[in-house]
Amino acid sequence: MMRYTHVIWDIDNTMLDTEEELMCALIQALREKYGVERSRAELWFAMVMPAKETVRHLGIPEEDQEEVRRRWNQLTYTFRDRVTIFPGVEEAMTRLRDAGVGLGVVTARTREAYRRDMVPLGLGKYFETVVCADDTQRPKPDPEPVERFCALTGAAKDQVLMIGDSASDMKCCRAAGIHGALALWGKGADPSLPADYHFHTPTEAVEAVLGPER
């Protein structure tokens, strides 16, 4: 029996390997603004932290934060060819969709940034409902994006599973009253984070929803 009727996916470091895109763009944005060279080791936290938190964590003056964040986003277009789909993700989407599971996205990306990577890679076709940063007043970890998803789909919260890679994702799940699964196949996800599930592969996610393949 199907355990969940709806599955929500995060994008960065969950469906898409965007490390090259995000890191290269952030390094260049900081170089342009401040003339400094920051290493990937110094910036690893940007992979699992929302952009607003990242610029604060970097110690960027408050008056510069919006400018740096906007330039960082603009520069991701330069490196978009480095984005790839994690192995097994598209197969998982196909199995879930074919089984009748409602698939959706809840992301801190703007809708423009969602379309930039998801549509060219062919993943947009899987999702009936997409909630982006533009659609809510309060982003993850606030429950508002998940609550909007449930309102749009009519999904019962006990029938919704969200898969993400960060503490922000799991806090959002708990606050919204849905189950959360930590995707450990990406880079930088902390396996010690509390979650209802810890998945090492997308196949494990499918089996948690549909049961083991026979």
N, C-alpha and C positions, 0 to 999 in steps of 0.2 A: 504494500500500500504506500502511496506517495505521502511522504512526511510533511512536505511543504507545498503550497499551491503557488507561491511566488518566491523568487530568488533575486535579491538586489546585489549588483556587483559594483565595487569601486573600480576605478580605472588604473591610475598610476601604481605600478608595482604589484598589481593584482591581475589585471588583464594584459596590460601593456608594459613591456620593459622600456621605460622612458629615462633610465639613468643617464645615458649619453646625452639625450636631448636636454634634460633639465640641468645637469651638471655643467655642460659646456656653455649653455645660455647664462647660467648664474655666474660662472667664472668671468665670462665676458662682460656681463652687466656691471660687476664690481670693478673690473679693470677699467671700463669706460668712465665710471663715476668717480672712483677714488684712486686710480692708478696703482692698485695693489694686485698682487698675484696670490690667489687662495688655492690651496690644493684640494683635491677630492677628499682626502682624509679629513681635512678641516670642515668640509661641507657635507659629510655623509648624512647628517641629520635632516638635510633638506629633502631626502627621499621619503621620509615618513612623517613629515611635519607640514601642515598647511602653509601656504606662501606667506600669509600675514604673520604667522608665528615665526617663520624662518627669518624674515627680515628683522623682527624684533630680537630674536636670539642672536643674530649677527652683531647686534649693538648699533645698528644703523640709526642715526638721529630721526626722531619722529617726523620732522619736516621733510625728510628725504624718502621715507619708507614707501609712500605711494608711487613716487617716481621710479624707484629701483624695482619695485614689484611690477610696474607696468612695462619697464624696459626688459626685465627678465622674461615676461610673457611674450613680448614682441620678438625677442631673439630666439625663442624656441622654434619659430618658423624656419630659421636658418639651419637648424639641426634636425628637422622633422624626418629626414630620410634615415635617421639612426634609430627610429622607433620600431620595435618588433613586438609581435604577439608571443606571449609565453607559450612554450610547448604544452599541448593538451587543452588549452583554453577553448579554442574554436570547436574542438571535438566535444568538449563538455557542454558548450552552448547548444550544439546541434542535438545532442541526446536529451537535454532538458526541454528544449523547445518541442522536439518531436513527441515527447511524453506529455505535453500539454501544460508544462510549467510556465507561468507568466514571468518573463524576464524583464528586469529593469536596471537602471543605473541611478545611483546617488553619488554625486561628485562635487568636489570643491572647484572644479573647472567652470569657466564660463561656457555658455552654449557654443560660442565661436570656437573656443579651444577644444570642446568636445568634438565638434564637426571636423576640426583640422586633422585629427589623428584617427578617429574612429571610422569615419566614412571612407577615406581612401583605403584603409586596411580591410574594409568589408565587414566590420563588426556591427555597424549601425542597424543592419537588417534584423538582428536578433532581439532588439529591445522595443517593447511596446510603450514603456513609460520611462522618461529620462528627466531627472530632477537635477538641475545645474545651480551654480552659485547665483545666477541671475533670478532664479525662481523663488528664493526665500530671503528673509531678512537676516536670519541667523544660520550660519553654516554648521556642519559637523564640528565639534561633538554635540552641539545642540540637537535635540530630537526633531526639530522642525522639518528638515528635509525628508526624513523617513515618514513623519506624520503626513506630509504632503503626498508622498508616494502612496500611502495607504488610502488617503482620501480620494486620490485620482483613480485608483484601481479597485477600491471597495474591498481590498484584502483584509482579512482578519489578522490581527497582529500575531496571534499564536501560529499562523500559517505562513509567516514570512521569515526568511533567513537572509541575512546580509553577509557578504564575503568581502573582507578588506584586509589591509596589511598593517594598520596603525592603531595606536592607542586611541586616537580620535575616532576611528571607525567603531571600535568596540565600546567606547563610552557612549557614542550615539545610539548604538543598539540597546544598551542597557537603559538609557534614559527614555527611549521610545517604547520599551517593552517588547522588543522582538529578539530573536536568537541571533547571535553573532558568531561568525567563523573567521579565524585568523588564517590568511593565506601565507604559508611559509615557503612557497616555491620562489618568491621574489627575492630581492636583495635588501637586507637590513631589517627585515621583520623580526621582532623580539619574541621568541617562543615562550618566554615567561609571562607574557601579557595574559591576563584572564580573559577567557572566551568560552563559549559553549562548545566550540569545536576548534581543533588545530589541524588544518589540512596541509599535507606535504605535497600533494599533487591535485590538479583539477579533477582527476578521476575520483579521488576520495570525496570531493564535494558532491559529485553526481551520485555516488553510492549513498551518501548521507540523506539525500533527497529522495531518491528512487528505490534504494535498496541495492544490494550487490547484483551485478550483471550475471545473468544465467546463460 
